[in-house]
């Protein structure tokens, strides 16, 4: 769909305009700063809804496209567009940003203005990276998102925030440098081959690269995206970043930023270098199942609630990677759906832990027990989110994991069996965590005085619970948006590799 109204540009730069507006507000009025930020993010989310409701489900072409020549002598253009592979992630980003602002209402006491400015700039970077169809434009947004996230961890994080922020920045920057080199190599090779130097992604899809070059360039892109996912063994920055980040920082990191890695594989690494991607699929699938099992085992060993949920992301994102590299319809659509599910469910878990932390100022599992008797409303919502995380039928997590496992079994039975063990381990660590925190006797007197969730926190949980059940019980509207784009994606890989890639929806 092409629109005369530049909706994608509005969605990208409206948060940046909001950051400038917040910057002009007096520092001594935090209520005004919070209120304006909340209104701004709600408007942003409302403006993103036409992407979903006006999306043409019958075409795989890019929709809501915008294209303006930027530096024509270098082949750089301001080129935007979305399809069924990216549209849902844009809406997820705008939704979770609203949730993050609500979650930060009472938690942030210092440098309130700078905190909300950082969040608005981060939203611009996230939406921009998901909509960019020019490699230079994508790289600008990709790098931009590092700065506000670094500040969120390093300024408003926990006791080891500087260590965690620097580790996060160094890991992701190292991968970004390799990707930049690969982008330049692709640019010059395509220009020498065709006489047309361009950074247009859709044009670069047509490049015919020798296999040796494909392998090297795919490796550079794949390493950058694998760090961002993060895949095993490039995951070690994640537990520290999650543990030290403020609650809302953990939510947006898990809910959207990690998906930049999986989205990067799907939008860039695989279609640009399809033969290398297909050759690397067994290795990536193996690393994915190692991550699934490893992340689950590490969760069982954790004593810190936030660190447990951080390692669960390693396990859950392993499922996403397994689905994407199954190269069949079930795996691909399951992987995309699981990206959305993980944003809702794991974001909800971080929110729940943040609410407990604000009351008790500790995240150690041993400090809790028996909270169900003093926080009954919290217990109900925490249980719903926990069951979603372990993929209980009827919740959103079940749909994505079931499709991924179907795709994995069709591709490789052994890989599928090992991945299924992660489902069992997931139930073990999540239910054991829930039992230790919420049930049993109250052994700490401080826990007897805990207050149940207030109206603001109830609104947050109601929104999360609504999508858990809606996406679990009525997933058709979401899959209809991605069906044609997913089928076209697999057909493109098949045409470029002449491999037996299944595109039939079962």
Buried (B, 14 or more C-beta within 10 A) or exposed (E): BEEEEBBBBEBBBBBBEBBEBBEEBEEEEBEBBBBBBBEBBBBBBEBBEBBBEEBBEEBBBBBBBBBEEBEEEEBBBBBBBBBBBBBBBBBBBBBBBBBBBBBBBEBBEEBBBBBBBBBBBBBBBBBBBBBBBBBBBBBBBBBBBBBBBBBBBBBBBBEEBEBBBBBBBEBBBEBBEBBBEBBEBBBEBBBEEEEEBBBBBBBBEEBEBEEEBBBBBBBBBBBBBBBBBBBBEBBEBBBBBBBBBBBBBBBBBBBBBBBBBBBBBBBBBBBBBBBBBBBBBEEBBBBBBBBBBBBBBBBEEBEBBBBBBBBBBBBBBBBBBBBBBBBBBBBBBBBBBBBBBBBBBBBBBBBBBBBBBEBBEBBEBEBBBBBBBBBEEBBEBBBBBBBBBBBBEEBBBBBBBBBBBBBBBBBBEEBBEBBBEBBEBBBBBBBBBBEBBBBBEBEBEEBEEBEBBEEEBBEBBEBBBEBBBBBBEEBEEBBEBBBBBBBBBBEBBBEBBEEEBBBEEE
